[in-house]
């Protein structure tokens, strides 16, 4: 289907697709088994000027937005959702700086991120603050010219590998969520360390670690926006990055359909390829329908966000829910079409099914997203 990409968007999509096919697909299973972080793939992305597609040109980026980021994530995820996450997770860690950073902060951090010299990560989740982001326990206390951070962030994508971390911490417990603030913390800062690398079901090429702050002193100029803005920073960021999760899910689903379609033409049973059986044809057709519907929603949501629309929570949540549910169903069906081979690690769909699951969980579970969508619908009705 023609989605009327600009010439630059088409170029971005084709560059990302080439890297996915030539560099990622051949190593995807190996990186999954070994849990290897894709530093070499990041270098290919950097050399192709793709690391900064969503960063303004004056900071060394290509000047695109959420849509351009999603195009790259989709193509990379078609080959490996875990490897793609090094890029997507950096976007998540960078958007707080793009949206709320001062000019000095943007000049300091964005050029290196755009050039692929540094990766970023986002520190929100804690043991008691997952879907309930207001349950944050990590604290930041102003002491002279520094804030002192104490606490632990959990399950942080790019943890230990990223150089720049945007972290949400509590600066005033009495104000609840209005007492949270956002900070930029650099790797190597004294008092900032990492937990063990988590052993995950899927996205195993992505590094997931705890961020541990023990009397970690950071300059007060590393505060993003102002004190008390942390919750808003987090929510506004997630509204713009959830379509990236949707794009990851979309890419995984597309990869699974391609694998199932190819196998169905090669697998001979009863003296004919299984693609000739109506039961298999209907499964393939449904997979294709769901993927194209998801793509249309994800692309339009990205364009809606990039147009400057103010209230985007509902649309962002819809894209994330629909695409991730689609990825889970499509990958399960792909495994079914491959049968016993689909269950074996030497074939890619087993991995794709494991990778797809996380897209229904992180950046807000799909159950929480449905709450967001319903509340926005009710609010819209009440305002009429």
Buried (B, 14 or more C-beta within 10 A) or exposed (E): EEBEBEEEBEBBBEBBBEBBEEBBBEBBBEBBEEBBBBEEBBEBBBEBBBBBBBBBEEBBBBBBBBBBBBBBBBBBBBBBBBBBBBBBBBBBBBBBBBBBBEEEBBEBBBBBBBBBEBBBBBBBBBEEBBEEBEEBBBBBEEEEEBBBBBBBBBBBBBBBBBBBBBBBBBBBEEEEBBBBBBBBBBBEBEBBBBBEBBEBEBBBBBBBBBBBBEEBBBEBEBBBBEBBBBBBBBBBBBBBBBBBBBBBBBBBBBBBBBBBBEBBEEBEEEEEBBBEBEEBEEBBEEBBEBBBEBBEBBBBBBBBBBEEEEEBBBBBBBBBBBBBBBBBBBBBBBBBBBEEBBEEEEBBBBBBBBBBBBBBBBBBBBEBBEBBBEEBEEEEEEEE
